Amino acid sequence: MIRINLLGQIRPKAARRPVDTGAALPVVFIGAGLVLGAVVLGFFYYTWQNQLNKENAEIKRLQAQKTDLEQTKLQVESFESKRWSCSRGFRRSSSCSATAPAGRNCLEMVANTVSRTENLWLTEMVRKGNTLSMEGSSASINAVANFITALKRSGYFQKVEIKNRNKTIRTWQCSPSFSRFR
């Protein structure tokens, strides 16, 4: 039904009753707390998950490095056993050459130099005239450099040089010219 106001007066609006928000306010705060708590927990979960992934990757890298080091250790142990057997042969040959004290002293000096140099193994030593050719293996080029320096400091060798060097196996051949060994 349509109402028409013929008097021209404005009709007063009916007063509305105020809504009681006292019960809804705690619900709003609890909901906001739950949302904030979920955001904080999500942040911590995300950061801890990233840290866990990084640590797992580091563990895998260290395990791979450990297997590489174990293989290197096995190689070093095999070279150590070869060095021990070679040094035993040096002692035998030096005791046999009692008639040539300079030669014995030179062999003892070479044997001591090899045993003091870490990760260095002689595999062959041949004398031809005034040259003594040595061939061996090493774990690093620094070990060869230390060995050559020790040979030069000994006073037995005038000139020490590397004739051949293989980078993959790290073998080397050294031919020093010596003056006291006659």
PyMOL commands that set and color helices and strands:
alter all, ss='L'
color gray80, all
select helices_A, chain A and resi 24-96+101-116+141-154
alter helices_A, ss='H'
color red, helices_A
select strands_A, chain A and resi 120-128+131-138+157-159+162-166+171-174+177-178
alter strands_A, ss='S'
color yellow, strands_A
deselect
rebuild
show_as cartoon
